[in-house]
Amino acid sequence: QLQLVESGGGLVQAGGSLRLSCAASGRTFSSTAMGWFRQAPGKEREFVSTINSIGSTTDYADSVKGRFTISRDNAKNTVYLQMNSLKPEDTAVYYCAGRRPFRNEYDYWGQGTQVTVSS
């Protein structure tokens, strides 16, 4: 039901910043919890951050806490990931995902956007 499209990835130097966007199309975005995940070469997909449907609560992986900020604008059907103090180990394909109410699993996934952090 929801279609998700990430954008904003690119190449940055260590210590730099980048903001990712995830644009959603569909009628249920405002009732959908959203998350960001990433997958580095040779690694399994890992959780990065999540935000509830109204944006009042957030959670972060320990590896990004204090550096990344997730936010959403329900009027624009968009979720963001502000990434500061980037490290080479942040290099990965970043995916946004949506989870419907009363469900444990993320139901919707975007195509991903590449983030590369150079030393």
N, C-alpha and C positions, 0 to 999 in steps of 0.2 A: 504493500500500500504506500509506503514511504520510499521515495527515491532520494538518495544522498549523493552529493557531488562535492569532493574536497578540492581545495585550491590553496595557493599560497606557498607551496613548497619551493625549494631552491637550494642554492649553494651559498653557505655563509662561513666565515672564519670563526674559530673557537672564541667564545666570549661575546659573540654577536647575538642578535635577536631576529625572530621570525614570527609572524602571525599566520596561523592556518585558519581557513574558513571552511565550513561545511554547510552548503545550501540544501535545504530539504523541500521537496514538493509533495503535497498531500494535505489532507484535512486534519490529521491527527497529531501534528508536530507538537502542539502546545500541551498535549497530555502524554508525551513520550519522553522518558528519561534518555539522555544522550551520553555517549562515552567516546573517548579517543583511545585507540590501540596502535601499536607499532610492531613492525617486524623487520629486524636487521638481517643482513645476509648470513645464512647458516644458523639462524636462531629461530626459535618458536615465537609466535605472536604473543605479545605481552600487553597487559593493561597499563594505561597511562593515567587516565583521569575519567571522572564521571560527574554528571550534574543532573539533579532531579528536574522534573517537568517545568517547575516554575522558577528554577534558578536559585532556590534558597539554601540548598546544601550541595557541597562538592566534596570529592575525595580524590586523592592523588597517590600514585606509586611513590614509595620512599625515594626512588632514584631521581624523581623530578620535583619533589616537594620543595617549595621555596623558590623555584626557578620558573615553573610553568603555572599558568592561570587559565582555567576553563570558564567560559561565560556563554550566555545565549541571549538572543533577541527574538522572542516569540512573534513579535510583530513583523519581523523580516524572515521568519522561518530559518534562522541561521544559528549555528553554534560555532564558537571560536576557541582556539588554543593559542594563547600568547606564550611564546617560548623565549626566555631570556637566559643569559649566561650559558649559551649552548656549548656542549662538549662534543668531541669526536664520537664518543659512545652513544650520542643521541642520533647518529646517522641511521636512518631506517625509512621504510615506507610507512606513512601514517594513515590510519583509517579512522573514519568516524562511524558510529553505530548507534542504533536506536533500540530501546527496549519498551515494549508496551506495558500498560498497567497490569499488575498481578501476575507477571511472568518473571521467571528467573533468568531466561536467556535473552540475549540480544537478537532481535528478529531481522533487522535491516542493516545493511553494510554498504559503504561507499566503495569506490574503485581504488582509492588510495592516492597519496601524493608523496613524492620523493623529497626527503630532507637530507642534505649532505653537509656535514660540518667538517671543515678542514683544520688541520693542526696549525 
